[in-house]
């Protein structure tokens, strides 16, 4: 009897709590439907700029937003909504549009290219062959180039690439066991 009564009380409390939470969420959604929001951004020194997506409510905005930040540490292109890190660190950015203000952080990072992740010696011989093939067969930067790991490696996996793309201006330069770090090194060289 006591156990049943306790379960009834617990059920009533749970319903009350859920109703209160739902009401609170609806109020928060109404209050935030016009709120400027920009998520924190990660940017790497020496890499392409990182995009960010200003929103008002839950929609992207094309309004002009003004930013306040330390321009010796990061650079923001407010037309493209991108940020470039100039120094490693965590930087506070204040954004203003109309009568709204918000803040977000930019995390600037360096990349240690001496890490073993960037060691390409295992792949360099085949990479040299592929580079020569690009010079010989690539056409005015119009050739489609497939790169990647073993899934793109014609030697062992994508063996029918030349048949599939026989009527296309395409080359397949996959190298088994490579990673994005490997291709970063190759794209920079």
C-alpha positions as CSV (number, residue, x, y, z in Angstrom):
1,X,0.0,0.0,0.0
2,X,2.8,2.4,0.9
3,X,4.8,1.4,-2.1
4,X,1.7,2.1,-4.4
5,X,1.1,5.5,-2.8
6,X,4.8,6.4,-3.2
7,X,4.6,5.4,-6.9
8,X,1.5,7.6,-7.4
9,X,3.2,10.6,-5.8
10,X,6.3,10.0,-7.8
11,X,4.3,9.9,-11.0
12,X,2.4,13.1,-10.2
13,X,5.7,14.8,-9.4
14,X,7.2,13.6,-12.7
15,X,4.3,15.0,-14.7
16,X,4.5,18.4,-12.9
17,X,8.3,18.6,-13.5
18,X,7.9,17.6,-17.2
19,X,5.1,20.2,-17.7
20,X,7.3,22.9,-16.0
21,X,10.3,22.0,-18.2
22,X,8.2,22.1,-21.3
23,X,6.8,25.6,-20.4
24,X,10.3,26.8,-19.6
25,X,11.6,25.5,-22.9
26,X,8.8,27.2,-24.8
27,X,9.6,30.5,-23.0
28,X,13.3,30.1,-23.8
29,X,12.6,29.3,-27.4
30,X,10.5,32.5,-27.7
31,X,13.2,34.6,-26.0
32,X,16.0,33.1,-28.1
33,X,14.1,33.3,-31.5
34,X,15.8,36.6,-32.3
35,X,19.1,36.0,-30.4
36,X,22.4,36.3,-32.2
37,X,24.4,33.1,-31.8
38,X,27.9,32.2,-33.0
39,X,29.5,28.9,-32.0
40,X,33.1,28.8,-30.9
41,X,35.6,28.3,-33.8
42,X,38.8,26.3,-34.2
43,X,41.5,27.7,-36.5
44,X,45.0,26.5,-37.4
45,X,47.9,28.7,-38.2
46,X,49.1,28.3,-41.8
47,X,45.9,26.5,-42.8
48,X,42.9,27.7,-44.8
49,X,40.5,30.0,-42.9
50,X,37.9,28.4,-40.7
51,X,34.2,29.1,-41.4
52,X,31.7,30.1,-38.8
53,X,28.0,30.6,-39.1
54,X,26.3,33.5,-37.4
55,X,22.6,32.8,-36.6
56,X,19.7,34.9,-35.4
57,X,17.4,32.5,-33.7
58,X,17.9,29.2,-35.5
59,X,18.5,30.7,-39.0
60,X,21.7,31.8,-40.7
61,X,21.8,35.6,-41.1
62,X,23.2,37.7,-43.9
63,X,23.1,40.9,-41.8
64,X,26.4,42.7,-41.4
65,X,27.9,41.9,-38.1
66,X,30.7,43.9,-36.5
67,X,33.4,42.1,-34.6
68,X,35.7,43.3,-31.8
69,X,38.8,41.2,-31.3
70,X,42.6,41.3,-31.1
71,X,43.7,41.6,-34.7
72,X,47.3,40.7,-33.8
73,X,46.1,37.2,-32.9
74,X,43.3,36.4,-35.3
75,X,41.8,37.9,-38.5
76,X,38.0,37.8,-39.2
77,X,36.6,38.3,-42.7
78,X,33.1,39.4,-41.9
79,X,31.9,39.2,-45.5
80,X,32.9,35.5,-45.8
81,X,32.4,34.6,-42.1
82,X,35.8,33.1,-41.8
83,X,38.6,33.4,-39.2
84,X,42.4,32.9,-39.5
85,X,44.6,32.2,-36.5
86,X,47.8,34.2,-36.4
87,X,49.0,32.9,-33.0
88,X,48.1,29.9,-30.9
89,X,45.7,30.7,-28.0
90,X,42.1,31.3,-27.0
91,X,40.6,34.6,-28.2
92,X,37.4,36.3,-27.1
93,X,35.4,37.8,-29.9
94,X,32.5,40.2,-29.4
95,X,29.9,40.3,-32.2
96,X,27.3,43.0,-32.6
97,X,24.3,43.3,-35.0
98,X,21.4,45.7,-34.6
99,X,20.9,45.9,-30.9
100,X,22.3,42.5,-30.1
101,X,25.7,41.5,-28.8
102,X,27.2,38.0,-28.2
103,X,30.6,36.6,-27.6
104,X,32.3,33.5,-28.9
105,X,35.8,32.1,-28.7
106,X,38.4,31.4,-31.4
107,X,40.8,28.6,-30.5
108,X,44.1,29.1,-32.4
109,X,46.3,26.0,-32.9
110,X,49.7,25.2,-34.4
111,X,50.3,21.9,-36.2
112,X,53.5,20.0,-35.4
113,X,54.6,18.8,-38.9
114,X,57.5,16.9,-37.3
115,X,55.0,14.5,-35.8
116,X,55.3,10.9,-37.0
117,X,51.8,11.3,-38.5
118,X,53.3,13.4,-41.2
119,X,56.1,10.9,-42.1
120,X,55.6,9.9,-45.7
121,X,58.8,7.8,-46.4
122,X,56.8,4.6,-46.7
123,X,54.8,6.1,-49.6
124,X,57.3,8.4,-51.3
125,X,58.4,6.0,-54.1
126,X,54.9,5.5,-55.4
127,X,54.0,9.1,-54.8
128,X,56.9,10.1,-57.1
129,X,55.5,7.8,-59.8
130,X,52.0,9.4,-59.4
131,X,53.5,12.9,-59.5
132,X,55.1,12.1,-62.9
133,X,51.9,10.7,-64.2
134,X,50.2,13.9,-63.2
135,X,52.8,15.9,-65.1
136,X,52.4,13.6,-68.1
137,X,48.6,13.1,-68.2
138,X,47.0,15.9,-66.2
139,X,45.5,18.6,-68.5
140,X,45.5,22.3,-67.6
141,X,44.3,21.6,-64.1
142,X,41.0,20.3,-65.6
143,X,41.7,16.6,-64.9
144,X,39.6,15.2,-62.0
145,X,42.0,13.7,-59.5
146,X,40.9,11.0,-57.0
147,X,43.2,10.8,-54.0
148,X,43.0,8.9,-50.7
149,X,43.8,5.7,-49.0
150,X,43.4,2.1,-50.1
151,X,39.8,2.6,-51.2
152,X,41.3,4.8,-54.0
153,X,44.3,2.7,-54.7
154,X,44.1,1.2,-58.2
155,X,46.8,-1.4,-57.4
156,X,44.8,-3.4,-54.9
157,X,41.3,-2.0,-54.4
158,X,39.8,0.2,-57.0
159,X,41.1,-2.0,-59.8
160,X,38.3,-1.2,-62.3
161,X,38.8,2.6,-62.1
162,X,40.2,2.9,-65.6
163,X,37.1,1.0,-67.0
164,X,34.6,3.1,-65.0
165,X,36.2,6.4,-66.0
166,X,37.5,5.4,-69.5
167,X,35.6,8.2,-71.2
168,X,36.5,10.8,-68.5
169,X,39.4,13.1,-67.9
170,X,40.2,11.5,-64.5
171,X,43.1,10.0,-62.7
172,X,43.2,7.8,-59.5
173,X,46.1,8.4,-57.2
174,X,45.1,6.5,-54.1
175,X,47.9,5.1,-51.9
176,X,47.0,2.4,-49.4
177,X,47.5,3.2,-45.7
178,X,47.8,6.9,-46.3
179,X,46.0,9.3,-44.0
180,X,44.9,12.9,-44.3
181,X,48.2,13.8,-42.7
182,X,50.1,12.1,-45.5
183,X,48.1,13.9,-48.2
184,X,48.7,17.2,-46.4
185,X,52.4,16.8,-46.9
186,X,51.9,15.8,-50.5
187,X,49.6,18.7,-51.3
188,X,52.1,21.1,-49.9
189,X,55.0,19.7,-51.9
